[in-house]
């Protein structure tokens, strides 16, 4: 069973390899009682449980989280739990051309072609404590699909996978090679400030510990997020300032000289060359030249930022610890901060956000689904 203290998830900063090998071969090595292969259980309060990622599709909103939870929201706003053949924590959900994928701990990836009613397992890699491979059993932390055939998955210990057949097989990509891109930014934080804010994780009680975050191999940083701009350029963000770019559909990667040594938990990409990364201590960096140079944006907060979404006109919404919600209406405006507070007076950790036509926001996080702002 995957050990929480060994691997991060999309919400690590807050609360808590087989090469193209068919899932059927990997599954033969998995114990029948492993949570990764047990079906999810119906939970009456699933919409109030820990949720880590969310996406919008033509069939409605989908959110994923702990114990194999997959939720679908109908047009009336009612959230329904969908049965999934796993109890592994699901950290990411992605869609393209009517297809849906979810991924998470134990390296699981599932696909649905009927709006979440049924699921097919495409990959599994349960952690083996006797394995000598650091990346063996690594969780998938983010997914991106360009279309129904081509997709990418990133995760712990520099796990980077690509599929060209809709997930039926996955090949391992290497981040090594390619000349680093030099960048200079005088607005970057001091090195000692960045170094003191190393990766964060969680133990069984939800208490964060810096000791849990020490990398076993600094050359293989955990990769937390992946996105692509309108030109198809791929960007991958990770811990300890790891930032990579690919302009050839993942065949080769350049390590970008990112001006911060702390972890980035999310990355957003828009028009060609436009990319934004966000993460520890409220740090947000933006580039308009594909990551060659970066500018640090003033957020007015030092809490970790865990999730975000783009708005029309270059705007964004970022969310994170302590119920923080940062809204930038357009590319020229500063961030405005509000705080989400639930009916119990709590300001929970937020891991994801989507905007509504009404101007309000749909939030997910450690306390499940919520709404914030105008309705």
Secondary structure, DSSP 8 states (H G I E B T S, - for coil): ---TTTS--TTTTTT---SS--HHHHHTTS-TT-GGGS-----TTGGGS-EEEEEEETTEEEEEEGGG-EEEE-TTS-EEE---S--S-EEEEEEETTEEEEEEGGG-EEEESSTTSS-EEEE-----TT---TTTT--EEEEEESSSS-EEEEETTTEEEEESSTTSS-EE-----S--B----TTS--HHHHHTT------TTS---GGGG--S-TTS--EEEEEE-TT--EEEEESTT-EEEESSTTSS-EEB--S--S-EEEEEE-STT-EEEEEGGG-EEEESSTTSS-EEE--S--S-EEEEEE-GGG-EEEEEGGGEEEEESSTTS--EEEE---TTS----EEEEEE-TTS-EEEEETTEEEEES--
